[in-house]
Amino acid sequence: MIKVFQVLECGGPGGTGEQVAAICNDLDPAVFDVSLVYAVRDGKPDEYRAKCAGAKAAYYVPEMTREISPARDARALARLAALFGRHKPDVVHAHSSKAGALARPAAKAAGVPNIFYSPHGYGFLMKDRSRASRALYRAVEKAAARIGQTIAISPSEAEFARKLSRGPVHTVCDAYLGDFPQPRSHDGIVAGSCGRMTYARHPDAWVLLAQRLTDSRNGVKCLWIGGGEDEARARVNLENMNLLGRAEITGWLSAEQARERMRGLDVFVHYSRWDAMPNAVLEAMATGLPVVASDVPGNRDAVEDGVTGFLVKSEPELLERCQLLLDDAALRGRMGAAGRERVRREFSRERMIKDLSRLYAGGASS
């Protein structure tokens, strides 16, 4: 039996938490004895523990927080080292920057033989942080990269990892974790986005796109599924631009409600400033929607330009590609079908678990 500890500080709602829950639940219990070591950013610890029911044991470490805090980080490091020393796992797999910075040295100090790290989006790529903060994150990543092996969640992330580390770098893409619903019939044509309305997702560009699309095409509506810290400002902008009735922000919905609203889209828009592996894009493709996304790492790994949608470098190009898709139902159908097939082929849950299982057991991913 291979004893595996999954470590993350961003349990709860969100892509990384969902991916780690899937790993805990899907690893073969006849081969792997899985434990969870976690903190939560949003949500409640008990709720996230219940989501990871496949983990036989769970250890809540609230000192493990996203932001850098020397005192808290020292306490978290000591707790992790003691935990690994007491239970002696064969594998420690840390997810996200803070867990990686803490769990890797703690695992090395405890003599863990196999140490893995998945960034799920490097902190130094976040453009809402200061230049000094990003430089600090890069320095921490480079120092910690001397320990263990990296499991990148996309080919783009693997490229960054190879620049930071001399150790092995594997690529195991995040999986699409849902089903494959069919788009539903609806009135008019709808272009929409889904996710947290925050700086990283560029809601200002979405508001301008909504104005330009609805002005240039009769019967077109725009939709943002979700809410967030920039929601109030975006609503004010929609009102000031006389877009109410033509553009809608739903606010936070349950996962089931969000998926139902996505089924009512014709084109999916994801003009993010940066990304790791965008789960919303995978979900849109699985729903059979063509995707127009910004040409940044992460999006490039999900969207096959000209086949499952378009990658764009500017807001004028974003408008042009959206208009092209809105005007051509046959093109939307071809790209949507290609996207659905790509998700089945490249981003299956089964493939992710198979590749991770091979790595944990000492092999190499495909």
CORLINMO-V956979 format. One record per backbone hydrogen bond with DSSP energy under -1.0 kcal/mol. CO is the residue of the C=O (numbers start at 1). NH is the residue of the N-H. E is the energy in kcal/mol with one decimal. If there is no record, write none. Layout:
{{CO;NH;E} {CO;NH;E}}
This chain:
{{2;33;-2.8} {3;90;-1.8} {3;91;-2.1} {4;35;-2.6} {5;93;-2.8} {6;37;-3.1} {7;95;-2.7} {8;39;-1.2} {11;41;-1.4} {14;18;-2.0} {15;19;-2.3} {16;20;-2.5} {17;21;-2.1} {18;22;-2.0} {19;23;-1.9} {20;24;-2.6} {21;25;-2.2} {22;26;-2.0} {23;27;-1.8} {28;31;-1.8} {28;32;-3.1} {31;2;-3.0} {33;4;-2.4} {34;56;-2.2} {35;6;-2.9} {36;59;-2.7} {37;8;-2.2} {38;61;-2.9} {39;11;-2.2} {44;48;-2.0} {45;49;-2.6} {46;50;-2.1} {47;51;-1.5} {48;52;-1.3} {52;55;-1.9} {57;36;-2.4} {59;38;-2.2} {61;64;-1.9} {63;65;-1.4} {69;73;-3.4} {70;74;-2.0} {71;75;-1.9} {72;76;-2.7} {73;77;-2.6} {74;78;-2.1} {75;79;-2.4} {76;80;-2.6} {77;81;-2.5} {78;82;-2.3} {79;83;-2.3} {80;84;-2.9} {81;85;-2.3} {82;86;-2.1} {83;87;-2.2} {84;88;-2.3} {90;114;-1.0} {91;5;-2.6} {92;116;-3.0} {93;7;-2.6} {94;118;-2.7} {96;100;-2.5} {97;101;-2.5} {98;102;-1.9} {99;103;-3.2} {100;104;-1.3} {102;106;-1.6} {103;107;-2.8} {104;108;-2.4} {105;109;-2.5} {106;110;-1.5} {107;112;-2.7} {108;111;-1.3} {114;92;-2.2} {115;149;-2.7} {116;94;-2.6} {117;151;-2.9} {118;96;-2.6} {122;125;-1.6} {123;126;-1.5} {126;129;-1.4} {130;134;-2.5} {131;135;-2.2} {132;136;-2.1} {133;137;-2.3} {134;138;-2.2} {135;139;-2.2} {136;140;-2.5} {137;141;-2.5} {138;142;-2.5} {139;143;-2.1} {140;144;-2.6} {141;145;-1.7} {143;146;-1.2} {144;147;-2.0} {149;117;-1.6} {150;170;-3.1} {152;172;-2.8} {153;174;-1.4} {154;158;-2.0} {155;159;-1.7} {156;160;-1.6} {157;161;-2.4} {158;162;-2.2} {161;165;-2.1} {168;150;-2.2} {170;152;-3.0} {189;221;-2.7} {190;266;-3.0} {190;267;-1.6} {191;223;-2.0} {192;269;-2.9} {193;225;-2.9} {196;198;-1.5} {197;230;-2.5} {198;201;-1.6} {199;202;-1.5} {200;273;-3.3} {202;206;-1.2} {203;207;-2.3} {204;208;-2.0} {205;209;-2.3} {206;210;-2.6} {207;211;-2.0} {208;212;-2.4} {209;213;-3.0} {210;214;-2.2} {211;215;-1.7} {212;216;-1.6} {213;217;-1.7} {217;220;-1.2} {219;189;-1.5} {221;191;-2.4} {222;248;-2.0} {223;193;-2.3} {224;250;-2.6} {225;195;-2.5} {226;251;-1.8} {227;197;-2.4} {228;231;-1.6} {230;234;-2.0} {231;235;-2.4} {232;236;-2.0} {233;237;-2.2} {234;238;-2.3} {235;239;-2.2} {236;240;-2.7} {237;241;-1.6} {238;243;-3.0} {239;242;-1.5} {243;246;-2.4} {243;247;-1.9} {246;222;-2.2} {248;224;-2.7} {254;258;-2.6} {255;259;-2.2} {256;260;-2.0} {257;261;-2.3} {258;262;-2.2} {259;263;-1.5} {261;264;-1.4} {262;265;-1.8} {263;184;-2.5} {267;192;-2.5} {268;292;-2.8} {270;272;-1.3} {270;294;-1.9} {278;282;-1.7} {279;283;-2.4} {280;284;-2.2} {281;285;-2.5} {282;286;-2.4} {283;287;-1.3} {284;289;-2.2} {285;288;-1.4} {290;268;-2.6} {291;310;-2.6} {292;270;-2.7} {293;312;-2.5} {294;296;-2.0} {296;300;-2.0} {298;302;-1.1} {299;303;-2.8} {304;307;-2.5} {304;308;-2.3} {308;291;-1.5} {309;306;-2.9} {310;293;-2.7} {312;295;-2.6} {314;318;-2.0} {315;319;-2.3} {316;320;-2.3} {317;321;-2.6} {318;322;-2.1} {319;323;-2.6} {320;324;-2.2} {321;325;-2.0} {322;326;-2.7} {323;327;-1.9} {328;332;-2.1} {329;333;-2.2} {330;334;-2.3} {331;335;-2.6} {332;336;-2.5} {333;337;-2.2} {334;338;-2.2} {335;339;-2.3} {336;340;-2.1} {337;341;-2.0} {338;342;-2.2} {339;343;-2.2} {340;344;-2.0} {341;345;-2.3} {342;346;-3.3} {343;347;-1.7} {347;176;-3.2} {348;352;-1.8} {349;353;-2.2} {350;354;-2.3} {351;355;-2.5} {352;356;-2.5} {353;357;-2.5} {354;358;-1.8} {355;359;-1.9} {356;360;-3.0} {357;361;-1.9} {358;363;-3.7} {359;362;-1.5}}
